[in-house]
Amino acid sequence: MRYIDTPQKINILEILGTKASFSPHNYKKVIFGGKNSKTVRDFLSSDLINGEEVGSDAYIRKSYKYFVRNKALQQDSFLLNLSSDSVIPILPSKFVDLKLREGDLIISKDSNIGETIILDKDYPDHMLSGGLYKLPVDINKYYLFAFLKHDFFRTQLNFLVSKGATILHAKKLFLDCLIPLPNQNNSDQVIKYLDTLVRLVINKEKKIKENENKVFTLIQKEISSNQIKKDFKYQFPDLQQILLTSRIDAGFYCEDYIKKQFSIKNYTNGAGTIEDWNFEISRGQNLQVSAIGNSIYSDQKKENFYTLVRFGRQVYDVCESQGAHADKYSWNCT
């Protein structure tokens, strides 16, 4: 694996340094070509700012104060992933103001350890969970952020964190991870160049986020403005409904879900399901090198290529799968 050095032999001092551990994992090292480096700790301008736990009893349906959970930090995004699962309304009396501002770096120390994002705007009504830290960085913040999102940082952190627990805990070990620095004559230009690239990615994600919100707003406006005249009335499920699903703890019984279903079914231009439109649903294959071959992306339709659609935040264009049929389209509903 890249960046990893597994020694063929170790000495007694190294064994004592790991408290007499004989696990090979504890002796692996991360390597890189340059000689210049700084730890994450060296980039900080002050102490870490830790989030606070509020307890599930503080969770409520609606509020003007919110609790940001670890799952709001995702590997494939530079920004907060806001959803009903990742951002929870809480009692205002439990809110702790961490002064979350645009440009703040947020890192996870529990569960999805090492995941890092940057705030795209001020979040005065949001607080962080106890599994998150705010990193106070003033100089070379975007350069640091680039490496925090890279496998080089994750590989180091994985070596430092104890294995075996159901939920991993990195504590403050990420502060000891090394960040390489350019050592050539134009090192300042290299840092500035990487800084610019990261800013461009952030701005692009912001724009995508804005456009996504506009699309969702237009869809909501279209549905709500074109309703058949019926009044929505929520009712708890009866015995017949429960027997049909064999579930009593399902989210599709809640008022919010049923209200959304009502709005769609009550849309004047009609509604239908994927099956109604004669599409078949099947599990999409894992797009990686595997026993069935390689998956290759293409910007244009080609023979033996199929379109993979993901109903979510992203839509992938065209990809190739060995063994796929030219006349069959696979719809991935994850």
Secondary structure as UniProt FT lines:
FT   TURN            2..3
FT   STRAND          4..5
FT   HELIX           12..17
FT   TURN            18..19
FT   HELIX           24..27
FT   STRAND          29..30
FT   STRAND          37..39
FT   HELIX           40..43
FT   STRAND          49..50
FT   HELIX           56..58
FT   STRAND          66..68
FT   HELIX           70..72
FT   TURN            75..76
FT   TURN            84..86
FT   STRAND          87..90
FT   HELIX           92..94
FT   TURN            102..103
FT   STRAND          105..108
FT   TURN            113..114
FT   STRAND          116..118
FT   TURN            124..125
FT   STRAND          126..128
FT   TURN            130..131
FT   STRAND          132..135
FT   HELIX           141..148
FT   HELIX           151..160
FT   TURN            171..172
FT   HELIX           173..176
FT   STRAND          178..180
FT   TURN            185..186
FT   HELIX           187..225
FT   HELIX           239..245
FT   HELIX           251..253
FT   HELIX           255..265
FT   TURN            268..269
FT   TURN            274..278
FT   TURN            291..292
FT   STRAND          295..298
FT   TURN            303..304
FT   STRAND          305..310
FT   STRAND          318..321
FT   TURN            322..323
FT   TURN            326..327
FT   STRAND          330..332
//
